C-alpha cells in the first residue's frame, strides 16, 4: 500500500480507537475511569497498529479482520490494565467478526486450509490456556482463555510459526515487565500481572513484522 494509503488507514484507526475507547469506558465496572490519558493512549496505539497492518497487508482483504483484531485487542488491553478482567461480550464480539471475515477471505481466495488451521489454532491455544488457568490457581483467568481463542484463530490463519512466535513473545514481554516491576518495588511477589495486554502485544508485533 502507498504511503498515502497507509496514513489514511492509520487515520481510520484513530476513529476506530476512539470508538473502542468509548466502548471500553462503558464496560468498566469500577468507579474510577482509569489512569488519565489511557483512552487517548489506546486510540493512538490503535492508529499505529492500523498503520502497521496497512504496511503489512496492503490492499489485501486480510487487512480487515486483523484491523478488527487490533481495535478489539487494544480495547481489551485497556480494560485488563485497569480492572484485570477481559469482558466476554467484547472478546466474543471480536471473535465472531474476525471469524466471519476470515471465512469470507477463505471463500474469496480459496484458502480453506488456512481457515482450518486458524480454527485449529483457536482450539489449541484456548485449550493450552485453559490447562494453565486450572494449574495456576488464578494466574490466568477465563478471559485469558477466551482471548487465547481469538488470538489463536488470527495467528493460526497466518501459520503455526506465527502462532508460536506471538505466544512466546507475549509471555516473554510479560515476564520482563514483571521482573522490572519487582526490581522497582512496584509489585509484591504474589501480585498478578494482567496478561491480556502482553498477549495482544505479542500478536500484533508478530502480525505486523513477520513475513508470511
PyMOL commands that place a pseudoatom at each C-alpha (Angstrom):
pseudoatom trace, name=CA, resn=UNK, resi=1, chain=A, elem=C, hetatm=0, pos=[0.000, 0.000, 0.000]
pseudoatom trace, name=CA, resn=UNK, resi=2, chain=A, elem=C, hetatm=0, pos=[1.200, 3.521, -0.757]
pseudoatom trace, name=CA, resn=UNK, resi=3, chain=A, elem=C, hetatm=0, pos=[2.256, 5.941, 1.953]
pseudoatom trace, name=CA, resn=UNK, resi=4, chain=A, elem=C, hetatm=0, pos=[-0.974, 7.870, 1.446]
pseudoatom trace, name=CA, resn=UNK, resi=5, chain=A, elem=C, hetatm=0, pos=[-2.998, 4.685, 1.829]
pseudoatom trace, name=CA, resn=UNK, resi=6, chain=A, elem=C, hetatm=0, pos=[-1.106, 3.657, 4.940]
pseudoatom trace, name=CA, resn=UNK, resi=7, chain=A, elem=C, hetatm=0, pos=[-1.574, 7.080, 6.531]
pseudoatom trace, name=CA, resn=UNK, resi=8, chain=A, elem=C, hetatm=0, pos=[-5.256, 7.080, 5.583]
pseudoatom trace, name=CA, resn=UNK, resi=9, chain=A, elem=C, hetatm=0, pos=[-5.780, 3.683, 7.216]
pseudoatom trace, name=CA, resn=UNK, resi=10, chain=A, elem=C, hetatm=0, pos=[-3.909, 4.873, 10.308]
pseudoatom trace, name=CA, resn=UNK, resi=11, chain=A, elem=C, hetatm=0, pos=[-6.298, 7.845, 10.406]
pseudoatom trace, name=CA, resn=UNK, resi=12, chain=A, elem=C, hetatm=0, pos=[-9.176, 5.378, 10.260]
pseudoatom trace, name=CA, resn=UNK, resi=13, chain=A, elem=C, hetatm=0, pos=[-7.514, 3.693, 13.221]
pseudoatom trace, name=CA, resn=UNK, resi=14, chain=A, elem=C, hetatm=0, pos=[-7.896, 6.922, 15.207]
pseudoatom trace, name=CA, resn=UNK, resi=15, chain=A, elem=C, hetatm=0, pos=[-11.649, 6.816, 14.654]
pseudoatom trace, name=CA, resn=UNK, resi=16, chain=A, elem=C, hetatm=0, pos=[-11.815, 3.107, 15.457]
pseudoatom trace, name=CA, resn=UNK, resi=17, chain=A, elem=C, hetatm=0, pos=[-9.638, 3.574, 18.539]
pseudoatom trace, name=CA, resn=UNK, resi=18, chain=A, elem=C, hetatm=0, pos=[-11.763, 6.442, 19.832]
pseudoatom trace, name=CA, resn=UNK, resi=19, chain=A, elem=C, hetatm=0, pos=[-14.939, 4.398, 19.343]
pseudoatom trace, name=CA, resn=UNK, resi=20, chain=A, elem=C, hetatm=0, pos=[-13.441, 1.393, 21.114]
pseudoatom trace, name=CA, resn=UNK, resi=21, chain=A, elem=C, hetatm=0, pos=[-12.137, 3.588, 23.951]
pseudoatom trace, name=CA, resn=UNK, resi=22, chain=A, elem=C, hetatm=0, pos=[-15.674, 4.863, 24.483]
pseudoatom trace, name=CA, resn=UNK, resi=23, chain=A, elem=C, hetatm=0, pos=[-16.910, 1.264, 24.444]
pseudoatom trace, name=CA, resn=UNK, resi=24, chain=A, elem=C, hetatm=0, pos=[-14.253, 0.325, 26.984]
pseudoatom trace, name=CA, resn=UNK, resi=25, chain=A, elem=C, hetatm=0, pos=[-15.378, 3.062, 29.358]
pseudoatom trace, name=CA, resn=UNK, resi=26, chain=A, elem=C, hetatm=0, pos=[-18.925, 1.708, 29.272]
pseudoatom trace, name=CA, resn=UNK, resi=27, chain=A, elem=C, hetatm=0, pos=[-17.652, -1.787, 30.071]
pseudoatom trace, name=CA, resn=UNK, resi=28, chain=A, elem=C, hetatm=0, pos=[-15.681, -0.680, 33.115]
pseudoatom trace, name=CA, resn=UNK, resi=29, chain=A, elem=C, hetatm=0, pos=[-17.320, -1.614, 36.406]
pseudoatom trace, name=CA, resn=UNK, resi=30, chain=A, elem=C, hetatm=0, pos=[-15.106, 0.353, 38.788]
pseudoatom trace, name=CA, resn=UNK, resi=31, chain=A, elem=C, hetatm=0, pos=[-15.967, 3.890, 39.802]
pseudoatom trace, name=CA, resn=UNK, resi=32, chain=A, elem=C, hetatm=0, pos=[-12.655, 5.281, 38.621]
pseudoatom trace, name=CA, resn=UNK, resi=33, chain=A, elem=C, hetatm=0, pos=[-12.331, 5.576, 34.821]
pseudoatom trace, name=CA, resn=UNK, resi=34, chain=A, elem=C, hetatm=0, pos=[-8.677, 4.563, 34.950]
pseudoatom trace, name=CA, resn=UNK, resi=35, chain=A, elem=C, hetatm=0, pos=[-5.406, 6.426, 34.529]
pseudoatom trace, name=CA, resn=UNK, resi=36, chain=A, elem=C, hetatm=0, pos=[-5.663, 9.859, 32.934]
pseudoatom trace, name=CA, resn=UNK, resi=37, chain=A, elem=C, hetatm=0, pos=[-4.883, 9.703, 29.243]
pseudoatom trace, name=CA, resn=UNK, resi=38, chain=A, elem=C, hetatm=0, pos=[-5.446, 5.930, 28.985]
pseudoatom trace, name=CA, resn=UNK, resi=39, chain=A, elem=C, hetatm=0, pos=[-8.190, 6.379, 26.382]
pseudoatom trace, name=CA, resn=UNK, resi=40, chain=A, elem=C, hetatm=0, pos=[-6.009, 8.731, 24.346]
pseudoatom trace, name=CA, resn=UNK, resi=41, chain=A, elem=C, hetatm=0, pos=[-3.100, 6.319, 24.519]
pseudoatom trace, name=CA, resn=UNK, resi=42, chain=A, elem=C, hetatm=0, pos=[-5.241, 3.373, 23.412]
pseudoatom trace, name=CA, resn=UNK, resi=43, chain=A, elem=C, hetatm=0, pos=[-6.570, 5.454, 20.497]
pseudoatom trace, name=CA, resn=UNK, resi=44, chain=A, elem=C, hetatm=0, pos=[-3.036, 6.336, 19.371]
pseudoatom trace, name=CA, resn=UNK, resi=45, chain=A, elem=C, hetatm=0, pos=[-1.926, 2.720, 19.731]
pseudoatom trace, name=CA, resn=UNK, resi=46, chain=A, elem=C, hetatm=0, pos=[-4.864, 1.610, 17.573]
pseudoatom trace, name=CA, resn=UNK, resi=47, chain=A, elem=C, hetatm=0, pos=[-3.856, 4.135, 14.919]
pseudoatom trace, name=CA, resn=UNK, resi=48, chain=A, elem=C, hetatm=0, pos=[-0.274, 2.841, 14.995]
pseudoatom trace, name=CA, resn=UNK, resi=49, chain=A, elem=C, hetatm=0, pos=[-1.499, -0.743, 14.732]
pseudoatom trace, name=CA, resn=UNK, resi=50, chain=A, elem=C, hetatm=0, pos=[-3.714, 0.155, 11.761]
pseudoatom trace, name=CA, resn=UNK, resi=51, chain=A, elem=C, hetatm=0, pos=[-0.741, 1.801, 10.053]
pseudoatom trace, name=CA, resn=UNK, resi=52, chain=A, elem=C, hetatm=0, pos=[1.443, -1.251, 10.675]
pseudoatom trace, name=CA, resn=UNK, resi=53, chain=A, elem=C, hetatm=0, pos=[-1.240, -3.589, 9.368]
pseudoatom trace, name=CA, resn=UNK, resi=54, chain=A, elem=C, hetatm=0, pos=[-1.724, -1.462, 6.244]
pseudoatom trace, name=CA, resn=UNK, resi=55, chain=A, elem=C, hetatm=0, pos=[2.015, -1.654, 5.621]
pseudoatom trace, name=CA, resn=UNK, resi=56, chain=A, elem=C, hetatm=0, pos=[1.915, -5.433, 6.163]
pseudoatom trace, name=CA, resn=UNK, resi=57, chain=A, elem=C, hetatm=0, pos=[-1.176, -6.395, 4.161]
pseudoatom trace, name=CA, resn=UNK, resi=58, chain=A, elem=C, hetatm=0, pos=[-1.621, -3.534, 1.720]
pseudoatom trace, name=CA, resn=UNK, resi=59, chain=A, elem=C, hetatm=0, pos=[-4.964, -3.787, -0.028]
pseudoatom trace, name=CA, resn=UNK, resi=60, chain=A, elem=C, hetatm=0, pos=[-5.450, -7.462, 0.770]
pseudoatom trace, name=CA, resn=UNK, resi=61, chain=A, elem=C, hetatm=0, pos=[-8.787, -8.447, 2.252]
pseudoatom trace, name=CA, resn=UNK, resi=62, chain=A, elem=C, hetatm=0, pos=[-6.952, -9.745, 5.333]
pseudoatom trace, name=CA, resn=UNK, resi=63, chain=A, elem=C, hetatm=0, pos=[-6.388, -6.129, 6.368]
pseudoatom trace, name=CA, resn=UNK, resi=64, chain=A, elem=C, hetatm=0, pos=[-9.993, -6.045, 7.595]
pseudoatom trace, name=CA, resn=UNK, resi=65, chain=A, elem=C, hetatm=0, pos=[-10.020, -8.952, 10.084]
pseudoatom trace, name=CA, resn=UNK, resi=66, chain=A, elem=C, hetatm=0, pos=[-6.642, -8.018, 11.519]
pseudoatom trace, name=CA, resn=UNK, resi=67, chain=A, elem=C, hetatm=0, pos=[-7.685, -4.394, 11.924]
pseudoatom trace, name=CA, resn=UNK, resi=68, chain=A, elem=C, hetatm=0, pos=[-10.712, -5.624, 13.879]
pseudoatom trace, name=CA, resn=UNK, resi=69, chain=A, elem=C, hetatm=0, pos=[-8.365, -7.758, 15.968]
pseudoatom trace, name=CA, resn=UNK, resi=70, chain=A, elem=C, hetatm=0, pos=[-6.171, -4.734, 16.695]
pseudoatom trace, name=CA, resn=UNK, resi=71, chain=A, elem=C, hetatm=0, pos=[-9.077, -2.477, 17.678]
pseudoatom trace, name=CA, resn=UNK, resi=72, chain=A, elem=C, hetatm=0, pos=[-10.685, -5.091, 19.921]
pseudoatom trace, name=CA, resn=UNK, resi=73, chain=A, elem=C, hetatm=0, pos=[-7.388, -6.310, 21.353]
pseudoatom trace, name=CA, resn=UNK, resi=74, chain=A, elem=C, hetatm=0, pos=[-6.210, -2.857, 22.384]
pseudoatom trace, name=CA, resn=UNK, resi=75, chain=A, elem=C, hetatm=0, pos=[-9.594, -2.063, 23.936]
pseudoatom trace, name=CA, resn=UNK, resi=76, chain=A, elem=C, hetatm=0, pos=[-9.439, -5.311, 25.888]
pseudoatom trace, name=CA, resn=UNK, resi=77, chain=A, elem=C, hetatm=0, pos=[-5.907, -4.471, 26.997]
pseudoatom trace, name=CA, resn=UNK, resi=78, chain=A, elem=C, hetatm=0, pos=[-7.086, -1.123, 28.375]
pseudoatom trace, name=CA, resn=UNK, resi=79, chain=A, elem=C, hetatm=0, pos=[-9.798, -2.805, 30.446]
pseudoatom trace, name=CA, resn=UNK, resi=80, chain=A, elem=C, hetatm=0, pos=[-7.423, -5.537, 31.627]
pseudoatom trace, name=CA, resn=UNK, resi=81, chain=A, elem=C, hetatm=0, pos=[-4.865, -2.969, 32.787]
pseudoatom trace, name=CA, resn=UNK, resi=82, chain=A, elem=C, hetatm=0, pos=[-7.490, -1.066, 34.767]
pseudoatom trace, name=CA, resn=UNK, resi=83, chain=A, elem=C, hetatm=0, pos=[-9.606, -3.898, 36.196]
pseudoatom trace, name=CA, resn=UNK, resi=84, chain=A, elem=C, hetatm=0, pos=[-7.666, -7.113, 35.428]
pseudoatom trace, name=CA, resn=UNK, resi=85, chain=A, elem=C, hetatm=0, pos=[-10.537, -8.653, 33.516]
pseudoatom trace, name=CA, resn=UNK, resi=86, chain=A, elem=C, hetatm=0, pos=[-11.438, -9.255, 29.879]
pseudoatom trace, name=CA, resn=UNK, resi=87, chain=A, elem=C, hetatm=0, pos=[-15.188, -8.788, 29.235]
pseudoatom trace, name=CA, resn=UNK, resi=88, chain=A, elem=C, hetatm=0, pos=[-16.699, -11.791, 27.474]
pseudoatom trace, name=CA, resn=UNK, resi=89, chain=A, elem=C, hetatm=0, pos=[-19.005, -9.606, 25.384]
pseudoatom trace, name=CA, resn=UNK, resi=90, chain=A, elem=C, hetatm=0, pos=[-16.074, -7.823, 23.777]
pseudoatom trace, name=CA, resn=UNK, resi=91, chain=A, elem=C, hetatm=0, pos=[-13.988, -10.974, 23.321]
pseudoatom trace, name=CA, resn=UNK, resi=92, chain=A, elem=C, hetatm=0, pos=[-16.853, -12.896, 21.727]
pseudoatom trace, name=CA, resn=UNK, resi=93, chain=A, elem=C, hetatm=0, pos=[-17.814, -9.970, 19.501]
pseudoatom trace, name=CA, resn=UNK, resi=94, chain=A, elem=C, hetatm=0, pos=[-14.259, -9.707, 18.230]
pseudoatom trace, name=CA, resn=UNK, resi=95, chain=A, elem=C, hetatm=0, pos=[-14.047, -13.461, 17.739]
pseudoatom trace, name=CA, resn=UNK, resi=96, chain=A, elem=C, hetatm=0, pos=[-17.291, -13.560, 15.744]
pseudoatom trace, name=CA, resn=UNK, resi=97, chain=A, elem=C, hetatm=0, pos=[-16.327, -10.662, 13.460]
pseudoatom trace, name=CA, resn=UNK, resi=98, chain=A, elem=C, hetatm=0, pos=[-12.795, -11.923, 12.843]
pseudoatom trace, name=CA, resn=UNK, resi=99, chain=A, elem=C, hetatm=0, pos=[-14.110, -15.444, 12.153]
pseudoatom trace, name=CA, resn=UNK, resi=100, chain=A, elem=C, hetatm=0, pos=[-16.675, -14.187, 9.631]
pseudoatom trace, name=CA, resn=UNK, resi=101, chain=A, elem=C, hetatm=0, pos=[-14.110, -12.024, 7.848]
pseudoatom trace, name=CA, resn=UNK, resi=102, chain=A, elem=C, hetatm=0, pos=[-11.533, -14.820, 7.701]
pseudoatom trace, name=CA, resn=UNK, resi=103, chain=A, elem=C, hetatm=0, pos=[-14.190, -17.222, 6.413]
pseudoatom trace, name=CA, resn=UNK, resi=104, chain=A, elem=C, hetatm=0, pos=[-15.023, -14.659, 3.727]
pseudoatom trace, name=CA, resn=UNK, resi=105, chain=A, elem=C, hetatm=0, pos=[-11.335, -14.374, 2.836]
pseudoatom trace, name=CA, resn=UNK, resi=106, chain=A, elem=C, hetatm=0, pos=[-11.125, -18.168, 2.651]
pseudoatom trace, name=CA, resn=UNK, resi=107, chain=A, elem=C, hetatm=0, pos=[-14.019, -18.242, 0.188]
pseudoatom trace, name=CA, resn=UNK, resi=108, chain=A, elem=C, hetatm=0, pos=[-12.751, -15.362, -1.935]
pseudoatom trace, name=CA, resn=UNK, resi=109, chain=A, elem=C, hetatm=0, pos=[-9.179, -16.617, -2.050]
pseudoatom trace, name=CA, resn=UNK, resi=110, chain=A, elem=C, hetatm=0, pos=[-9.741, -20.379, -1.948]
pseudoatom trace, name=CA, resn=UNK, resi=111, chain=A, elem=C, hetatm=0, pos=[-7.885, -20.573, 1.366]
pseudoatom trace, name=CA, resn=UNK, resi=112, chain=A, elem=C, hetatm=0, pos=[-9.848, -23.302, 3.074]
pseudoatom trace, name=CA, resn=UNK, resi=113, chain=A, elem=C, hetatm=0, pos=[-6.732, -24.884, 4.572]
pseudoatom trace, name=CA, resn=UNK, resi=114, chain=A, elem=C, hetatm=0, pos=[-5.760, -21.578, 6.160]
pseudoatom trace, name=CA, resn=UNK, resi=115, chain=A, elem=C, hetatm=0, pos=[-9.188, -21.349, 7.778]
pseudoatom trace, name=CA, resn=UNK, resi=116, chain=A, elem=C, hetatm=0, pos=[-8.942, -24.903, 9.084]
pseudoatom trace, name=CA, resn=UNK, resi=117, chain=A, elem=C, hetatm=0, pos=[-5.515, -24.125, 10.522]
pseudoatom trace, name=CA, resn=UNK, resi=118, chain=A, elem=C, hetatm=0, pos=[-6.912, -20.962, 12.114]
pseudoatom trace, name=CA, resn=UNK, resi=119, chain=A, elem=C, hetatm=0, pos=[-9.731, -22.901, 13.757]
pseudoatom trace, name=CA, resn=UNK, resi=120, chain=A, elem=C, hetatm=0, pos=[-7.228, -25.487, 14.967]
pseudoatom trace, name=CA, resn=UNK, resi=121, chain=A, elem=C, hetatm=0, pos=[-5.051, -22.701, 16.358]
pseudoatom trace, name=CA, resn=UNK, resi=122, chain=A, elem=C, hetatm=0, pos=[-8.055, -21.270, 18.162]
pseudoatom trace, name=CA, resn=UNK, resi=123, chain=A, elem=C, hetatm=0, pos=[-8.865, -24.610, 19.785]
pseudoatom trace, name=CA, resn=UNK, resi=124, chain=A, elem=C, hetatm=0, pos=[-5.255, -25.430, 20.668]
pseudoatom trace, name=CA, resn=UNK, resi=125, chain=A, elem=C, hetatm=0, pos=[-4.342, -22.084, 22.209]
pseudoatom trace, name=CA, resn=UNK, resi=126, chain=A, elem=C, hetatm=0, pos=[-7.597, -21.882, 24.164]
pseudoatom trace, name=CA, resn=UNK, resi=127, chain=A, elem=C, hetatm=0, pos=[-7.037, -25.416, 25.442]
pseudoatom trace, name=CA, resn=UNK, resi=128, chain=A, elem=C, hetatm=0, pos=[-3.439, -24.655, 26.474]
pseudoatom trace, name=CA, resn=UNK, resi=129, chain=A, elem=C, hetatm=0, pos=[-4.543, -21.526, 28.355]
pseudoatom trace, name=CA, resn=UNK, resi=130, chain=A, elem=C, hetatm=0, pos=[-7.358, -23.462, 30.000]
pseudoatom trace, name=CA, resn=UNK, resi=131, chain=A, elem=C, hetatm=0, pos=[-4.873, -26.004, 31.332]
pseudoatom trace, name=CA, resn=UNK, resi=132, chain=A, elem=C, hetatm=0, pos=[-2.599, -23.198, 32.523]
pseudoatom trace, name=CA, resn=UNK, resi=133, chain=A, elem=C, hetatm=0, pos=[-5.536, -21.431, 34.173]
pseudoatom trace, name=CA, resn=UNK, resi=134, chain=A, elem=C, hetatm=0, pos=[-6.524, -24.554, 36.064]
pseudoatom trace, name=CA, resn=UNK, resi=135, chain=A, elem=C, hetatm=0, pos=[-2.932, -25.313, 37.047]
pseudoatom trace, name=CA, resn=UNK, resi=136, chain=A, elem=C, hetatm=0, pos=[-2.041, -21.778, 38.122]
pseudoatom trace, name=CA, resn=UNK, resi=137, chain=A, elem=C, hetatm=0, pos=[-4.906, -21.367, 40.564]
pseudoatom trace, name=CA, resn=UNK, resi=138, chain=A, elem=C, hetatm=0, pos=[-5.787, -17.871, 39.397]
pseudoatom trace, name=CA, resn=UNK, resi=139, chain=A, elem=C, hetatm=0, pos=[-2.701, -16.817, 37.485]
pseudoatom trace, name=CA, resn=UNK, resi=140, chain=A, elem=C, hetatm=0, pos=[-4.785, -16.920, 34.322]
pseudoatom trace, name=CA, resn=UNK, resi=141, chain=A, elem=C, hetatm=0, pos=[-8.496, -16.221, 34.177]
pseudoatom trace, name=CA, resn=UNK, resi=142, chain=A, elem=C, hetatm=0, pos=[-11.360, -17.302, 31.958]
pseudoatom trace, name=CA, resn=UNK, resi=143, chain=A, elem=C, hetatm=0, pos=[-10.955, -14.100, 29.984]
pseudoatom trace, name=CA, resn=UNK, resi=144, chain=A, elem=C, hetatm=0, pos=[-7.386, -15.029, 29.095]
pseudoatom trace, name=CA, resn=UNK, resi=145, chain=A, elem=C, hetatm=0, pos=[-8.607, -18.415, 27.858]
pseudoatom trace, name=CA, resn=UNK, resi=146, chain=A, elem=C, hetatm=0, pos=[-11.198, -16.745, 25.621]
pseudoatom trace, name=CA, resn=UNK, resi=147, chain=A, elem=C, hetatm=0, pos=[-8.655, -14.213, 24.390]
pseudoatom trace, name=CA, resn=UNK, resi=148, chain=A, elem=C, hetatm=0, pos=[-6.367, -17.126, 23.588]
pseudoatom trace, name=CA, resn=UNK, resi=149, chain=A, elem=C, hetatm=0, pos=[-9.058, -18.489, 21.296]
pseudoatom trace, name=CA, resn=UNK, resi=150, chain=A, elem=C, hetatm=0, pos=[-9.370, -15.172, 19.458]
pseudoatom trace, name=CA, resn=UNK, resi=151, chain=A, elem=C, hetatm=0, pos=[-5.618, -14.792, 19.041]
pseudoatom trace, name=CA, resn=UNK, resi=152, chain=A, elem=C, hetatm=0, pos=[-5.207, -18.446, 18.104]
pseudoatom trace, name=CA, resn=UNK, resi=153, chain=A, elem=C, hetatm=0, pos=[-7.704, -18.042, 15.256]
pseudoatom trace, name=CA, resn=UNK, resi=154, chain=A, elem=C, hetatm=0, pos=[-5.989, -14.960, 13.842]
pseudoatom trace, name=CA, resn=UNK, resi=155, chain=A, elem=C, hetatm=0, pos=[-2.457, -16.271, 14.258]
pseudoatom trace, name=CA, resn=UNK, resi=156, chain=A, elem=C, hetatm=0, pos=[-3.250, -19.786, 13.102]
pseudoatom trace, name=CA, resn=UNK, resi=157, chain=A, elem=C, hetatm=0, pos=[-4.572, -18.351, 9.833]
pseudoatom trace, name=CA, resn=UNK, resi=158, chain=A, elem=C, hetatm=0, pos=[-1.079, -16.948, 9.136]
pseudoatom trace, name=CA, resn=UNK, resi=159, chain=A, elem=C, hetatm=0, pos=[0.753, -20.140, 10.093]
pseudoatom trace, name=CA, resn=UNK, resi=160, chain=A, elem=C, hetatm=0, pos=[1.980, -22.211, 13.005]
pseudoatom trace, name=CA, resn=UNK, resi=161, chain=A, elem=C, hetatm=0, pos=[5.213, -20.234, 13.232]
pseudoatom trace, name=CA, resn=UNK, resi=162, chain=A, elem=C, hetatm=0, pos=[3.234, -17.021, 13.717]
pseudoatom trace, name=CA, resn=UNK, resi=163, chain=A, elem=C, hetatm=0, pos=[1.138, -18.593, 16.468]
pseudoatom trace, name=CA, resn=UNK, resi=164, chain=A, elem=C, hetatm=0, pos=[4.166, -19.945, 18.326]
pseudoatom trace, name=CA, resn=UNK, resi=165, chain=A, elem=C, hetatm=0, pos=[6.232, -16.776, 17.923]
pseudoatom trace, name=CA, resn=UNK, resi=166, chain=A, elem=C, hetatm=0, pos=[3.424, -14.463, 19.060]
pseudoatom trace, name=CA, resn=UNK, resi=167, chain=A, elem=C, hetatm=0, pos=[2.648, -16.626, 22.091]
pseudoatom trace, name=CA, resn=UNK, resi=168, chain=A, elem=C, hetatm=0, pos=[6.273, -16.823, 23.191]
pseudoatom trace, name=CA, resn=UNK, resi=169, chain=A, elem=C, hetatm=0, pos=[6.743, -13.094, 22.597]
pseudoatom trace, name=CA, resn=UNK, resi=170, chain=A, elem=C, hetatm=0, pos=[3.688, -12.271, 24.688]
pseudoatom trace, name=CA, resn=UNK, resi=171, chain=A, elem=C, hetatm=0, pos=[4.854, -14.371, 27.617]
pseudoatom trace, name=CA, resn=UNK, resi=172, chain=A, elem=C, hetatm=0, pos=[8.415, -13.082, 27.303]
pseudoatom trace, name=CA, resn=UNK, resi=173, chain=A, elem=C, hetatm=0, pos=[7.345, -9.431, 27.459]
pseudoatom trace, name=CA, resn=UNK, resi=174, chain=A, elem=C, hetatm=0, pos=[5.080, -10.222, 30.418]
pseudoatom trace, name=CA, resn=UNK, resi=175, chain=A, elem=C, hetatm=0, pos=[7.979, -11.863, 32.226]
pseudoatom trace, name=CA, resn=UNK, resi=176, chain=A, elem=C, hetatm=0, pos=[10.251, -8.911, 31.556]
pseudoatom trace, name=CA, resn=UNK, resi=177, chain=A, elem=C, hetatm=0, pos=[7.590, -6.454, 32.743]
pseudoatom trace, name=CA, resn=UNK, resi=178, chain=A, elem=C, hetatm=0, pos=[7.066, -8.458, 35.942]
pseudoatom trace, name=CA, resn=UNK, resi=179, chain=A, elem=C, hetatm=0, pos=[10.810, -8.507, 36.560]
pseudoatom trace, name=CA, resn=UNK, resi=180, chain=A, elem=C, hetatm=0, pos=[11.147, -4.758, 36.034]
pseudoatom trace, name=CA, resn=UNK, resi=181, chain=A, elem=C, hetatm=0, pos=[8.244, -4.071, 38.387]
pseudoatom trace, name=CA, resn=UNK, resi=182, chain=A, elem=C, hetatm=0, pos=[9.723, -6.382, 41.002]
pseudoatom trace, name=CA, resn=UNK, resi=183, chain=A, elem=C, hetatm=0, pos=[13.112, -4.690, 40.825]
pseudoatom trace, name=CA, resn=UNK, resi=184, chain=A, elem=C, hetatm=0, pos=[11.441, -1.289, 41.052]
pseudoatom trace, name=CA, resn=UNK, resi=185, chain=A, elem=C, hetatm=0, pos=[9.436, -2.441, 44.068]
pseudoatom trace, name=CA, resn=UNK, resi=186, chain=A, elem=C, hetatm=0, pos=[6.117, -1.798, 42.358]
pseudoatom trace, name=CA, resn=UNK, resi=187, chain=A, elem=C, hetatm=0, pos=[4.795, -5.351, 42.687]
pseudoatom trace, name=CA, resn=UNK, resi=188, chain=A, elem=C, hetatm=0, pos=[4.918, -7.816, 45.573]
pseudoatom trace, name=CA, resn=UNK, resi=189, chain=A, elem=C, hetatm=0, pos=[5.766, -11.449, 44.908]
pseudoatom trace, name=CA, resn=UNK, resi=190, chain=A, elem=C, hetatm=0, pos=[2.192, -12.694, 44.832]
pseudoatom trace, name=CA, resn=UNK, resi=191, chain=A, elem=C, hetatm=0, pos=[0.746, -9.874, 42.714]
pseudoatom trace, name=CA, resn=UNK, resi=192, chain=A, elem=C, hetatm=0, pos=[-0.954, -10.845, 39.497]
pseudoatom trace, name=CA, resn=UNK, resi=193, chain=A, elem=C, hetatm=0, pos=[0.099, -9.179, 36.259]
pseudoatom trace, name=CA, resn=UNK, resi=194, chain=A, elem=C, hetatm=0, pos=[-2.693, -8.770, 33.686]
pseudoatom trace, name=CA, resn=UNK, resi=195, chain=A, elem=C, hetatm=0, pos=[-1.698, -10.978, 30.755]
pseudoatom trace, name=CA, resn=UNK, resi=196, chain=A, elem=C, hetatm=0, pos=[-4.102, -9.621, 28.142]
pseudoatom trace, name=CA, resn=UNK, resi=197, chain=A, elem=C, hetatm=0, pos=[-2.017, -6.590, 27.066]
pseudoatom trace, name=CA, resn=UNK, resi=198, chain=A, elem=C, hetatm=0, pos=[1.109, -8.703, 26.636]
pseudoatom trace, name=CA, resn=UNK, resi=199, chain=A, elem=C, hetatm=0, pos=[-0.634, -11.426, 24.653]
pseudoatom trace, name=CA, resn=UNK, resi=200, chain=A, elem=C, hetatm=0, pos=[-2.152, -8.799, 22.361]
pseudoatom trace, name=CA, resn=UNK, resi=201, chain=A, elem=C, hetatm=0, pos=[1.216, -7.045, 22.031]
pseudoatom trace, name=CA, resn=UNK, resi=202, chain=A, elem=C, hetatm=0, pos=[2.954, -10.272, 21.042]
pseudoatom trace, name=CA, resn=UNK, resi=203, chain=A, elem=C, hetatm=0, pos=[0.254, -10.996, 18.470]
pseudoatom trace, name=CA, resn=UNK, resi=204, chain=A, elem=C, hetatm=0, pos=[0.269, -7.538, 16.878]
pseudoatom trace, name=CA, resn=UNK, resi=205, chain=A, elem=C, hetatm=0, pos=[4.055, -7.359, 16.707]
pseudoatom trace, name=CA, resn=UNK, resi=206, chain=A, elem=C, hetatm=0, pos=[4.197, -10.774, 15.078]
pseudoatom trace, name=CA, resn=UNK, resi=207, chain=A, elem=C, hetatm=0, pos=[1.431, -9.980, 12.589]
pseudoatom trace, name=CA, resn=UNK, resi=208, chain=A, elem=C, hetatm=0, pos=[2.873, -6.599, 11.591]
pseudoatom trace, name=CA, resn=UNK, resi=209, chain=A, elem=C, hetatm=0, pos=[6.545, -7.522, 11.451]
pseudoatom trace, name=CA, resn=UNK, resi=210, chain=A, elem=C, hetatm=0, pos=[6.959, -11.163, 10.456]
pseudoatom trace, name=CA, resn=UNK, resi=211, chain=A, elem=C, hetatm=0, pos=[6.655, -12.028, 6.758]
pseudoatom trace, name=CA, resn=UNK, resi=212, chain=A, elem=C, hetatm=0, pos=[4.154, -14.641, 5.610]
for i in range(1, 212): cmd.bond("trace and resi %d" % i, "trace and resi %d" % (i + 1))
show_as sticks, trace
zoom trace
